[in-house]
């Protein structure tokens, strides 16, 4: 009892000090007002363009915010005691006192009663606190919005309850096309042509998408794996394939295809428990000493486009093995890294594997390690390097820059459901780790450069930790937009990988003022000139970047022109930019900002680009102007100002000028 009292006192003091620190913060995101639809908001260099609620069928109409259930009422006996106590205090009923008692006796009894009442109140408070702690439940994820995929003007948003398909109208505003209820979580999605691939992990998942779940421990009706749907008719998606896996599918990565044979290769990452071997032969949940174990592996899956029903697992490589020692558990074994370090999960799974097919590499965020893979042979991924971080609890996701020369890994400390951005939480825990991808004689290696964590202190009622994001394709820079659950979204420039800088943000207050209700952004991705965010509890948001001291209007406009192709969460395609004057101006802005261009050359370039835009808009050709642009491009390498980054930007500007000149001939 004494230790419980001390612990409660310490926790209360920590909460009090945290509230004080949040109140002292000058960051506008600190201490925002709570609310499901009317929470306080703070934003910098961003505009909230649209906010769509969840479609019907994807929330509980009796509890749309997902608030925790009310605490149970006391039993009838306790209610009866309370009534009796009330009658006694009122001087009625069988427990009423005799008014003839002498005054001294009354005073003595009053003192004794006061002491007893104080003691009882203290005990009741302790019991209530213990009861509240015991009653707290993790928010149910059955209606949580999850990941997104984009193709053309189509956006598919996953959900633990199924998925929703939107058409992107003018201005990037989503319009709902169809909703498919198909429970099973977590509902991560990818698009390949007319096929939608969806991850299913929960034991309630059914082959037929039924709502009734699966009651039996072993059942042929259960589905855990990759669900494949035909979405050629966006209004009527049809399931056309299903690949069962031993640990379900938490996430997946489209690695290649369709190739000439019409085959798609997908890596599957299962993180759940291994299913019963009676339900799926070959699923063995044993120690790494048993070579048959389904742990310590990923799945390589082939999907024939013309016959998705024939999709199958072709191999389950042990990508964490130590071949020299002959053990499957060849990487981090679990535990802390010494005093004042994080407890890091054992490496027996990958949460995310982000593939960069053009470079033939992939970054695996694999529970206890960050891993760089060679995927030049998609069917045989090979480990190039593996790193650890003493502040990481669980390596969760990874994102390359557009050149594939840097990678951001995230740490999902607390699993995404806990407050991990409080004023006293370490800035290197639940954060990003930024690495350079460095070529060596032994292949590419990961070299640590910096940590980054959203800097605003969040409340105890806000689940917050690093989560999913994407590159914002600003030519000449490395910019990342990232979800932080109820910490909102943060836009960071990591062009200098050793010194990441936040350049924009958006945040709301907690969903509820008293209880931690799971919410906030699951993913925030740039697509077609806008930032889209799946808000776990509230719906779907659309935001736009605004010009600022950090980002010019030309840079934002150039990013909107980027050719991204299809966007899938764990598949990065190299972005390219058209030969347009605004793209050239974006490079010009960067060079002028960095004082890496002479004033006279900058003035000549500005004038030439204005003339070029006039000619291109009018659809006319101009040989003389084309020659001038080529001459300006040729003069750029002679500029001596700036560092290697400036030289790279001048080269890119020269290529863009040459492209514009070719259009004018």
N, C-alpha and C positions, 0 to 999 in steps of 0.2 A: 504493500500500500504506500509506503514511504517513497519508494522509487517511482511509483506511478505519479505521485504528487509532484515529485521533482521534475519528472519528464513533462507533465502537463504545464507546470510553471515555466519551464524552459521554452516549450513550444509557444506558450502565450506571449512570452517576452520576445521571442524571435518574430512572431507575427506583428507585435506592436512596433518593434524596431523597423521591420520591413515596411509597414504602412507609413512610418515616419520618413523613411528614405524615399519611398515613392512620392510622398508629398513634397519633398525637397527637390526632386528632380525638375529640371527646367525643360525636359523633353515633352512636347505637346502630347505624346502618346501615353505618358504616365498618368494613371488614375482616371481614365476615361469613364464616363457614366455607363452603367449597365443597361441592357435592354435587348430584347430579341429583334424587334423591328425598329426600335428608336434609340439604339445605343449611341453614345458619343462617338465622334469621328475625328481623326487627325490625319492630314495628308500634306505631303510636300512634293511639289513638282509633278503631281499627278492629278487627273480629273476622273471622278467616278462617272462613267458614261451611262451605264445601265446596271440595274440590280434586279434580277429575275428570281421570284420565289420558286420553291420546288414545285414540280407538277403534282397534280392529284395522284394519289396512290404511292407517293414517295415521302409521306410524313404521316404521323398520327394526328388526325383532325382534332382529337380530344387533348392532345399535348404536342402541338407543332414544334415547340422549342426543344423537346426532348428532356424536360425537367425530370429530376429523379422522383420516384414515387413518394407519396406522403408517408411519414413514419406511422407505424401501426398504433392504434389506440390502445389505452390500457384496458385490462380485462374487466369484466363486470364486477368482480370482487373488489378491485381497487376503486372503481367508481362508487360502489356502495360505501366503502370506507370514507371516501371524500365527502359523500352526502352526510354521513354520520358526524364527521368532524365539523361540517358546516352547521348542522343543527346544534351541536354542543356550543359552538361559538356564539350562536344566536340565542342561546338560553332556552331552547326547546328540545324535545326528544328525550330519550332515556338517559343520555349522558349529560344533561343540564346540571349545573352546580347549584347547591343549596345556598340561597341568598343570605342565610343566617350565619354563615361562617364569619369568624372574627377577622378584623382588618390585618392583624399581624400575620395570621396564617395565609391570608390572600397575598400579602406582599412576598412572603417566602415562596409561595407557590408560583407567583408571577416570575420571580427571579429564576427559579428552577426551570420554568417553562421557557423563558427567554433563552437560557443556555441550551436547553434541549432543542428548541426550534432552530437556533443558529447551527448546532451540530447537525441536525437533520437536514437543514438547507444545504450545508456544505456537502454532506453525503449525497444528497439528491443531485446537486450540480455535478459531482464527480460521476455519479451513475449515469446522468444524462449525457455527459461528455463521452463516457465509455460506450453508452448505447448508440450515440450518434456515430461514433467511429465504427462500431460494429455494423451499423445499418448502412453506412455509405456503400454505394455500389458503383462500379465503373459504368459510365453511360453505355447503353446498348448501341451497337453499331448497325442495327438492322436497316436504318434509313440514312446512313451516312453517305454523302457524296464523296467520290474518290477521284480517280484520274481521268484525263481527257486525251483524245486523239483528234486530229484534224486532217481533212483531205479536201482540196478545192474549197467549196463554200459550205462544207459539212463539218459539224462539231459533234462528237459523241462523248457524253459525260457518263462515266461509270458511277455505280452506286452499290452498296451492299445488297440492295433490293432488286437490282437489275441495271438498266441503262436508259438514257434519254438521248434522242437524236434531234439536233437542231440544224436549221439552215441559217447561214450567216447572211443577213440582208445588208442593204446599203448602210455604211457606217459601222459595220461589224456587229450589229445588234442581232443576237440569236432569236430565231423563231422556232418554236417547238414543232417538230414534224411527227414524232411518235415516241411513245413510252413503252418499254417492255419490262414487265415484272418477271423477274427470274432470280430469286434469292440464292445466296450462296457466298457472297463476299469473296474477295474485296472488290471485285468488279473492275479491275484495271483493264484497259482496252487498247487495241491497236487496229489500224486499218491497212489492208493490203488489197488494192483494187476494189472489188465488190465484196470482199470478205472482212468481217469483223471478228477479231480474236479477243476472247475475254477470259480473265483468270478467275477461277473458282476454287475456294479453299475450305470453306466451312463444312462441317459434317452434316449440316442440314440441307446442303445442296442436293438437288435431284436432277436426274437425266431429263425429266419432262418439265423442268422449271416449276414444279408444283409448290404450293404454299405450305403444305402440310408437314414438310420436313421428313426426316427418316428416323423412326423410333428404334429400330433394331441396331445392335452393334455391328452386325454384318448384314449387308443388303445389296442386292443387285440394282436397286433403284437409286442408291447414293451416287452422286457425281462430285468428284474433286479432281480438277485438272484444267485443261484448256477447252473452252467451248468455242465452236466455230459457227458463225452465222453469215448468211447471204443477205447483204443489205442493198442489193441492186434496186429494190423498191424500198425507199426509205420509210415509207408508211407501213410496210409489212415485212419486217425482218423474219427470216426463217432459219432455224437451226439446221445445219447441214453436216456437222461433224462434232465429235467429242473425244478427247484423248484423256483417258484416266491416268493419273500418276500416283505414286506412293504417298507423297506429302502434299498433294493438292498443288495449286498454283497460286502463289502469293503475288508474283509479278512475272512478266515474260518479256523477251526481247526479240524483235524481228531482225534477224542477222543478215539474211540475204534472200533474194528472189522477188518474184518468180524468175527462175533461170530459164534456159532454152528448153528444158524438159518440163517447165511449168511447176517447179517445186519451190516451196518457201521453207526456209530453215529458221526455226525458233528455238531460243534457249529458254528453258523453264526453270524458275526458281521457286522451290517449295520450302516453306518454313514451318509448317504445322507438324503435328505428330504423324508418325508413320502409321498408315492404316493396317488393319488386320490382314495377314497373309491369306486368310480364308476368303476375304473379300476381293483381294487382288494378288494373285500368285507372284512371288518374287519380292514382296514388300517385307523386308526384315528390319526390325528395330533392335539392333544389337550394338555392342560396343564397336569402336573402330578396329578392334582386333579381328572382327569377323568380316571377311572380304565381301560377304553378301549384303552387308548393311545398306539401307537406303539413305543413310546419313552421309555427309561429306561428299555430296555429289550434286551436279546439276543434270538436267535432262536436255538432250538434243532431239528435237522433234521435226519431222518432215511432214509438210502439208501439201499434197498434190492439188493444185488449183482446180483442175477439172474433176477431181473426185475427193473432196474434203473429208468424206466419210472414211476414207482409207488413211487418214493422218495417223501417224504412229511415232512412238519413241524409237529412235534408231540407236541411241547409246546413252549411257549415264556416266560420263567420265568423272573420275575422282580427282577433281582439279585442285584439291588441297593437299594431295599426297606428297610425301617425301620419298621419292623413288630410291634414293641412296640408302635410306634407313628401312625402306620397305614397309612404311606405315601410311595409313589413310589420313590420320590426324597429323599432318605435317606442318601445320601453321599454329596460330595462337591456341593454347590449350585452355584458356579461361582463367579468370582471377584478376587481381590487381597487379600493378607494376612497381609496387613499393609504397612507402609512406606518402600520404597525401595524393594518391593517384586514383584513377577511376577503376571500378570493377568492370572488366571488359568481357563480353560474351565469348564463349568458345567458337572457333571457326569450324562450323559443320554445315554451313548453308550460305548462300548468297541472297541478300535481300533484293538487290538490283544489280543488273549487269547492263551497263550502257555501252552499246556498240557503235563504233565509228568505222563502217565498212570501207570507206574510201582509203583510210590509212591502215586498215587491217589490224586494228587494235580495239580493245574493249577495256573498260574500267569496272571492276567488280567491287561493290560495297558488300562485303561478305562477313557480317557479324563481328568477328574479331580482327579482321584485316581489311586494308584497302589493297586491291590486286590489279595489276596491269597484265592483260592477256594479249597474246598474239592470236588473231582469228583469221589470218590469211587463208587457212583451211577451216571454213566454218564448222565442218563436222568434227574437227579435232582441236579445240581451243587449248592453247599452251601457255602456261604461266611464265611471264617475263620477270615480274618483280612483285614483292609483297611488303607492305609497310604496316607498322603499328603506331598508335598514338596513345600515350598514357592518360589522356583526357577523354578518350572516346569510350562510350559504353557499348554502342552498337553501330557499326558501320552500315549506313542505311541506303544512300543513293550517291550517284556520281554524274557529273556533267563536264564535258570537254569544252574548251573554247573552239572557235571556228577553224583554227589551224590544227587542232589536235595536239598542241604543244603544252597545254596546261589542263589540269583537271581539278574540279572542286568535289571533294567528298563531304558528306554530311553525317552527323552523329545524332541518332534519334534516342538520346538519353531520356529514359522514362517512358519509352514506347509511344509517345505522342499524346498520351492521355493525362499527363501530369504538368503542373506548372514548373517550368525549368528555365524561365527567364526572369526570375525574381532578382531584386537588387543584390542579394547576397550569393546568387549562383555564379560560379566561376565563368568567366567569359571564354574559356577554352573548353568548357564542357557543354554538350548539346549544341555545338557550333559547327562551322565549316572548317575544313583543312584544305588549303590550296597547295597543289604540287605542280612543279614543272615536269614535263615529260622530256627527259634528257637522253639523247642518243649516246650509246657507248659501244665498245667493241663487242660486248656480250649482249647487245640488244638494248632496247629502250628501258630506262629506269625512272623511278619516281623520286623527285628531290623536293623535300618540304620547303615551303616558302613562308606561309603565314596562316594564322587562324582569323576567322571573321565570325562575329555573332551580332545579331540585331541588337543595337545598344540600349533601347528603351526598356526600363524596368516594367514588368507586367505584374498583375495582381495574382493573389492566391487562387482566384476563381477563373484563371485563364490558363488552359493548357497551351504550352508554348515550347517549341524546340525547332531546330532546323529541319526543313522538309523539302518538298520537290520544287524545282525551278527550271528555268531554261535560259539560253543565251538570248539577249536582245541584240539583233544583228546590226549594230552600228558599225559601218566600215571603219577600219583603222583602230578599233578599240575592242576590249573584252568587257562586256557588260552583262550582268546576270540578274534576273528577277527571280525572287525566291519566296516561297510560302513559309510562314512561321506559325501555322495554326492560328490561335487567337492573338499571336503577336503581330498579325497582319502580314503585309508583304513588304519586302525591302529590295531596293534596286541598288546593286553594288558594282562599282567599276574595279575590276581586278587586272587591268592592263599592266600595271606594275604588280606582279603577283605577290611581292613581298609587302605591299602597302595597299590593301583593298580599302576603298572609300565608299561609304553610302552616299548615293546621289538623289534618291527619291524614296518615299514610303507612303503606305496607307495602312491605317489601323482603326479598329472599332473597339469599344469597351466590351466587357464580358457579357455573355448571354444572360446571366443571372447575377444579381448582386450578392446572393448568399451561397449558392452552390456552384461548384465547378461542373458546368455542363459542356460536354465535348462539342467543340465547334472550331471556327476559324478556317483558314485556307488549307486545303489538302495539297493543292497544286496551283501554281501561278505560271502561265506560259504566254510567251509572246507569239502572236500569229497574225499575219496580215495587217500589221500596223496597230494592233491593240493588245492589251494584256487581259487574259481571261483567267478567272479564279474560281475554282469549285469551293464554295463555302460549305463545310460539312453539314451544318445545321440550317443555314439560311437559304442557300440556293446557288445562283451563278452570277458573278459580277463581271463587268467589262470596264476596263480603265484605259486611259490614254496618257502618255507622257506629255509633259508641258516643257517648253523651252526654259532654261535656267542658266545660271552661271556654270553649271556642270555639263550641260547638254544643249547644243544649239538647235534651232528650228531646222536647219539643214541636216544635221545628224539624225534627228527624229524622222524627217521626211525620207532620208536615204534608207533608214532601217525599214520603213514601210514598203519600200520598193524591192527589198531583198527577195530573191527567189528561194524560198525555203523548201519547196516540194511538200510531200506528205510529212506531217509531224506526228510521230509516235513517241511516247514518253521515254523509252529506253533505246531509241535509235536516232543517232545524230547524222544528218546529211550535211555535207559542206554547203554553206550558203554562198551564193554569188549575187553580184549587183549589176544592173544594166549600165551601159555607158550613157548616163544622163548628167546634165549639168549640176543637178542638186547633189548627186553623189560626189562629183568633183569638189563642190563647195564644202561638203562635209569634211573631206580631207584638208581643204584649204583652211577651214575653221580650226582644225586641230593643229596644223602647222603654225598658224598665227598665234593660237593660244600658247603654244610651246616656244614661241619666238624662234622658230626654225625655218623662217623664210624671210628674205629681204623685203622691205616695204615696197620697193619698186616692182619686184616680180609679183608680189601679191596683188598690187593694183592692176598690173597688166592681165593677170589671170582673171581677176574679177570682171574687168571690162570684156574680155574675150568670151567668158562664160555667159554674160548677159546677152551678147550678140548671138551666141550659139543657141541659146534658149529661144530667142525670137525667131531664128530661122527654122529650128526644129518644130516649133509650135505652128508656124505658117506652112510647114511642109516644103520649104524651098531649100535648094542646095547652094553652097557657097565655097568654091575652090580656094579663094584667097583666105577666107576665115579658117578653112581646114588646114591650110599651110601654116597659118599663124599658130594654131593650136599645136601642131606637130613641132613647130620651132620652140614653143614654150615648154612642151614636154621634154624636148631634148636638152633644154637648159637646166632642168631640175636637178640632175645629178651633180652639177657644178656647185650647187649651194652647199656651203660648208657648215652652216649652223646645225646644231642638234646632235642627238645621239643615234644609236642604231634604230630606235623606234622611229625617229624623224626620217631617217633614210628609207625605212620601209614604207612610210606614208608617202614620201615623195615619189617612190617607185610606183605605188598604187595610183597616185594622182596622175602620173605620166601615162600609165596604161589606160586610165579612164579618158584622159584627153585624146589619146590616140583613137580610142573607140568612138568618141564623139566626132572626131575629124573624119573617120571613115563613113559615118552616117551622113555627113555634109557633102560628100563627093558625089 
